[in-house]
Amino acid sequence: MKQFLSFVKKEFHHIFRDLRTMFILLAMPVAQIIIFGFALTNEVKNSRIVVWDQSKDAATTSLINQIEASNYFELDREIYSANEIETSFKKGKVKLAVIFPPHFNEDLLHFNKAQVQLIADASDPNVANTLTNYASAIIMDYQDRITNERKLPYTITTEMRMLYNPELKGAYNFVPGVMAMVLLLVCTMMTAITIVREKEMGTMEVMLVSPMKPFRIVLAKAVPYLMLSAVNITSILLLSVYVLDVPINGSLVLLVAESLLFTLVSLSLGLLISSRAESQQTAMFISLVALFLPTVMLSGFMFPIENMPLPLRTVSNIVPAKWYYSIVRSVMIKGVGLHAVWKETLILAGMFVFFLGLAIKNFKIRLA
């Protein structure tokens, strides 16, 4: 045990004396969770719009105020002709035009109906569709408010409820995915260079002639990064709750335990890469390129796996981030317990044993 602790202490020295390593381990996860947490979102807010109000009555004024009061729209200016709409779109600052025809309030009072035209810049179809849906919802809310109890016969009213995320905040979806991406990349990237660094520095010979078995040497390499990863998990969860306003509805102990298990999977994967790579550049390249794209594309937090072809859905099962993302979303957002995520937990545990076993098996006890 004393020899094992000596190896762990040596690895800590390697980390603490390299400021770049310390920055990557501790500062980069904090920066990534903040940047990605705010940047990666499917919400569209503060979109600039123009309004052509040809009626200028109480109804149109009230509707314009209601649209402008929402977080989704910001009134750029009023326009007074159809030509100004296309001119505004071509400048690129305006995404939506709201047009009220003449006699809007009179038509609403006398004919019980009136028209509002929404013209969107569909060069980005997703944004255009989202903005028209937002505006339509505000208009329908105004209609329901002025209608009150005057309902038409046989009117069918649809009531919608959004469970777990009633405000449809994008952070609820992206924070679990960003957690998976940050932990996998940082933990794997740093451990991927540990063994190969010893080869390049010429200190591997000292390790090989020591009485330590390969199993203990590999574990000694992983322990410091596991302890530092626990600090990262704590900082990520604190930022998620207090900065990104994502609640932890389930068990905090279970969430931390699952995060540590995923960290062990990432560390064992990094050790496997390190044991096979011949240089630090190769190890970094494999850990960044070979893991970043599958994590982003096949974990489910950027693109729904259900919409992918069968071969890609099959390949996604070997991506550890997919299972961890499912666990975090279920525990953190839905508030479920271990009984609901036991299958994903077993899969991650199996991946940890598999990758660690391969790393130990591929650890070369001879340099030549």
C-alpha positions in Angstrom: 0.0 0.0 0.0 2.9 2.4 0.8 4.3 1.9 -2.7 0.9 2.4 -4.3 0.5 5.7 -2.4 3.9 6.8 -3.5 2.9 6.3 -7.1 -0.3 8.3 -6.5 1.7 11.1 -4.9 4.1 11.1 -7.8 1.2 11.5 -10.2 -0.2 14.4 -8.2 3.2 16.1 -8.5 3.0 15.7 -12.3 -0.3 17.5 -12.3 0.3 20.3 -9.8 3.6 21.4 -11.3 2.1 21.8 -14.7 -0.1 24.9 -14.8 -1.6 24.0 -18.2 -2.7 20.7 -16.8 -4.3 22.3 -13.8 -6.1 24.8 -16.1 -7.5 22.0 -18.3 -8.6 19.9 -15.3 -10.2 22.6 -13.1 -10.8 25.8 -15.1 -11.9 24.3 -18.5 -14.9 22.4 -17.2 -16.2 25.5 -15.5 -15.8 27.6 -18.6 -17.4 24.9 -20.8 -20.4 24.4 -18.6 -21.0 28.2 -18.6 -20.4 28.8 -22.2 -22.3 25.7 -23.5 -25.0 26.2 -20.9 -25.9 29.6 -22.3 -24.9 29.1 -25.9 -26.4 25.7 -26.6 -30.1 26.3 -26.5 -33.1 25.8 -28.8 -34.9 28.8 -27.4 -35.1 32.0 -29.5 -35.2 35.1 -27.4 -35.0 38.9 -27.9 -35.6 38.6 -31.7 -36.1 41.9 -33.4 -39.4 42.5 -35.2 -41.0 45.2 -37.2 -44.7 46.2 -37.0 -46.9 47.7 -39.7 -50.0 48.9 -37.8 -52.5 50.1 -40.4 -55.4 50.3 -37.9 -53.8 52.0 -34.9 -56.7 51.3 -32.6 -57.0 50.0 -29.0 -56.9 46.3 -30.0 -53.7 46.6 -32.1 -52.0 48.7 -29.5 -52.8 46.2 -26.8 -51.5 43.3 -29.0 -48.3 45.1 -29.9 -47.7 45.8 -26.2 -48.3 42.2 -25.3 -45.9 41.0 -28.0 -43.2 43.4 -27.0 -43.6 42.5 -23.3 -42.7 38.9 -23.9 -39.1 37.7 -23.7 -39.1 36.5 -27.2 -39.5 39.7 -29.1 -38.0 43.1 -29.2 -39.7 45.8 -31.3 -37.1 47.3 -33.7 -39.3 49.9 -35.2 -42.7 50.6 -36.9 -42.9 50.5 -40.6 -45.4 52.1 -43.0 -45.2 50.2 -46.3 -44.7 46.7 -47.6 -41.4 47.6 -49.2 -39.9 48.3 -45.8 -40.5 44.6 -44.8 -38.1 43.1 -47.3 -35.6 45.9 -46.8 -35.6 45.1 -43.0 -35.1 41.4 -43.7 -32.2 42.0 -46.1 -30.4 44.0 -43.4 -30.4 40.9 -41.3 -31.4 42.5 -38.1 -35.1 41.7 -38.2 -36.6 38.1 -38.1 -40.3 38.8 -38.1 -42.9 41.3 -39.4 -46.3 41.7 -37.8 -48.9 43.3 -40.0 -52.3 44.6 -38.8 -54.8 45.5 -41.6 -57.0 48.6 -41.5 -60.1 48.5 -39.2 -58.7 45.6 -37.1 -60.8 46.5 -34.0 -64.0 47.1 -36.0 -63.7 43.7 -37.7 -63.2 42.1 -34.4 -66.2 43.7 -32.8 -68.7 43.5 -35.7 -67.6 40.3 -37.5 -66.1 38.5 -34.5 -62.9 37.9 -36.5 -59.9 39.8 -37.7 -56.7 38.9 -39.4 -53.0 39.4 -38.4 -50.3 38.6 -40.9 -47.0 37.2 -39.8 -44.1 37.4 -42.3 -40.9 35.6 -41.1 -37.4 35.5 -42.5 -37.3 31.8 -43.5 -33.6 31.7 -44.5 -33.3 29.9 -41.2 -36.5 27.7 -41.2 -36.2 26.5 -37.6 -36.0 30.1 -36.2 -38.8 31.2 -38.5 -41.0 28.4 -37.4 -40.3 29.0 -33.8 -40.9 32.8 -34.0 -44.3 32.3 -35.8 -45.3 29.8 -33.2 -44.4 32.2 -30.4 -46.3 35.1 -32.0 -49.3 32.9 -32.7 -49.4 31.8 -29.1 -49.4 35.4 -27.9 -52.2 36.3 -30.3 -54.3 33.3 -29.2 -53.7 34.3 -25.6 -55.0 37.7 -26.4 -58.0 36.3 -28.2 -58.9 34.0 -25.2 -58.6 37.0 -22.9 -61.0 39.2 -24.8 -63.5 36.4 -25.5 -64.0 35.6 -21.7 -67.2 33.6 -21.4 -68.5 34.2 -24.9 -67.8 30.8 -26.3 -69.1 29.5 -29.6 -71.2 26.3 -29.5 -69.3 23.1 -29.7 -66.0 24.8 -29.2 -63.2 22.3 -28.4 -60.6 23.7 -26.1 -57.2 22.0 -25.9 -55.4 22.2 -22.6 -51.6 21.5 -22.6 -49.3 20.7 -19.7 -45.5 20.4 -19.9 -44.2 18.2 -17.2 -40.7 18.6 -15.6 -40.0 21.7 -17.7 -43.2 23.9 -17.9 -41.3 26.9 -19.2 -39.5 24.8 -21.9 -36.1 26.1 -21.0 -33.4 24.8 -23.2 -30.9 24.5 -20.3 -32.9 21.6 -19.0 -31.9 19.6 -22.0 -28.4 20.8 -22.7 -27.0 20.8 -19.1 -27.1 17.0 -18.8 -25.5 16.7 -22.2 -22.8 19.2 -21.5 -22.0 17.5 -18.2 -21.5 14.2 -20.1 -19.4 15.9 -22.8 -17.2 17.9 -20.3 -16.5 14.9 -18.0 -15.8 12.5 -20.8 -13.5 14.8 -22.7 -11.6 16.3 -19.8 -11.1 13.0 -17.9 -10.3 10.9 -21.0 -8.0 13.6 -22.5 -5.9 14.0 -19.3 -5.5 10.3 -18.5 -4.8 9.5 -22.2 -1.4 11.2 -21.9 -0.4 9.8 -18.5 1.3 6.5 -19.5 2.6 7.7 -22.9 4.1 10.7 -21.1 6.2 8.4 -19.0 7.5 6.8 -22.1 8.4 10.1 -23.7 10.1 11.4 -20.5 12.1 8.2 -20.1 10.7 7.4 -16.6 8.8 4.3 -17.7 11.9 2.2 -17.0 11.8 3.2 -13.4 8.2 2.2 -13.1 8.7 -1.2 -14.8 11.6 -2.2 -12.5 9.6 -1.4 -9.4 7.8 -4.2 -7.5 4.5 -2.7 -8.4 2.2 -4.8 -10.6 0.7 -3.3 -13.8 -2.7 -3.3 -12.2 -1.6 -1.1 -9.3 0.4 1.2 -11.6 -2.6 1.8 -13.8 -4.8 2.4 -10.8 -2.2 4.8 -9.3 -2.4 6.8 -12.6 -6.2 7.1 -12.3 -6.7 8.0 -8.6 -5.5 11.6 -8.8 -7.7 12.3 -11.8 -10.6 10.7 -10.0 -10.2 13.0 -7.0 -9.9 16.1 -9.2 -12.9 15.0 -11.2 -14.9 14.9 -8.0 -14.1 18.6 -7.7 -15.2 19.2 -11.3 -18.5 17.4 -10.6 -19.1 19.6 -7.6 -18.4 22.8 -9.5 -20.5 21.7 -12.5 -23.5 20.9 -10.3 -23.2 24.2 -8.4 -23.1 26.1 -11.7 -26.0 24.2 -13.1 -28.2 25.0 -10.1 -27.2 28.5 -9.2 -26.2 29.9 -12.6 -28.2 28.0 -15.2 -31.2 27.5 -12.9 -31.5 23.8 -13.5 -32.9 22.1 -10.4 -31.9 18.7 -9.0 -35.3 17.1 -8.5 -33.9 13.7 -7.6 -31.4 12.3 -5.2 -28.2 14.4 -5.0 -26.3 11.3 -3.7 -27.4 9.2 -6.6 -26.5 11.9 -9.1 -23.0 12.3 -7.7 -22.6 8.5 -7.5 -23.6 8.1 -11.1 -21.3 11.0 -12.1 -18.4 9.3 -10.4 -19.2 6.1 -12.1 -19.2 7.8 -15.5 -15.9 9.5 -14.5 -14.4 6.0 -13.9 -15.5 4.9 -17.3 -13.9 8.0 -18.8 -10.7 7.5 -16.9 -10.5 3.8 -17.9 -11.1 4.7 -21.5 -8.3 7.3 -21.3 -5.9 4.8 -19.7 -6.7 2.4 -22.6 -5.8 5.0 -25.1 -2.7 5.9 -23.2 -1.5 2.3 -23.1 -1.9 1.9 -26.9 -0.7 5.3 -28.1 3.0 6.0 -28.9 3.0 9.7 -28.4 1.1 12.4 -26.4 0.0 14.0 -29.7 -1.5 10.7 -30.9 -3.3 10.2 -27.5 -4.7 13.7 -27.5 -5.9 13.4 -31.1 -7.7 10.1 -30.4 -9.3 11.4 -27.2 -10.5 14.6 -28.9 -11.5 13.5 -32.4 -12.6 9.9 -31.8 -14.7 10.8 -28.7 -15.9 14.4 -29.3 -18.0 13.7 -32.4 -19.7 10.5 -31.1 -20.4 12.3 -27.8 -22.0 15.2 -29.6 -23.8 13.3 -32.4 -24.8 10.0 -30.8 -25.4 10.8 -27.1 -28.9 12.1 -27.8 -28.7 15.6 -26.4 -28.1 17.4 -29.7 -30.0 15.1 -32.1 -32.8 12.6 -31.1 -31.4 9.1 -31.5 -34.9 7.8 -32.4 -34.8 9.8 -35.6 -31.5 8.2 -36.7 -31.1 5.2 -39.0 -30.8 1.8 -37.4 -27.0 1.4 -37.9 -26.4 4.7 -36.1 -28.9 3.8 -33.3 -26.9 0.6 -32.9 -23.6 2.3 -32.8 -24.9 4.8 -30.2 -25.2 2.0 -27.7 -21.4 1.9 -27.3 -21.1 5.6 -26.6 -20.8 6.0 -22.8 -22.2 9.5 -22.9 -25.5 8.3 -24.2 -26.2 6.3 -21.0 -24.9 8.9 -18.6 -27.0 11.6 -20.4 -30.1 9.5 -19.9 -29.2 9.0 -16.2 -28.6 12.7 -15.5 -31.8 13.7 -17.3 -33.9 11.2 -15.4 -32.4 11.9 -12.0 -31.8 15.6 -12.2 -34.9 16.7 -14.2 -37.5 14.0 -13.7 -36.5 13.1 -10.1 -36.5 9.4 -10.5 -34.5 6.9 -8.3 -32.1 4.1 -9.0 -35.0 1.7 -9.9 -35.5 3.7 -13.1 -31.9 3.9 -14.2 -30.5 0.6 -13.0 -30.0 -0.7 -16.6 -28.0 2.3 -17.6 -26.0 2.1 -14.4 -25.1 -1.6 -15.1 -24.1 -0.7 -18.7 -21.7 2.0 -17.4 -20.3 -0.4 -14.8 -19.7 -3.0 -17.4 -18.0 -0.4 -19.6 -15.7 0.5 -16.8 -14.7 -3.1 -16.1 -14.2 -3.7 -19.8 -12.1 -0.6 -20.5 -10.0 -1.0 -17.4 -9.3 -4.6 -18.1 -8.2 -3.8 -21.6 -6.0 -1.0 -20.3 -4.3 -3.3 -17.9 -3.9 -6.0 -20.5 -2.4 -3.6 -23.0 0.0 -2.1 -20.5 3.4 -3.2 -21.8 5.8 -4.4 -19.1 8.7 -4.2 -21.6 9.6 -1.1 -23.7 11.0 -3.2 -26.6 
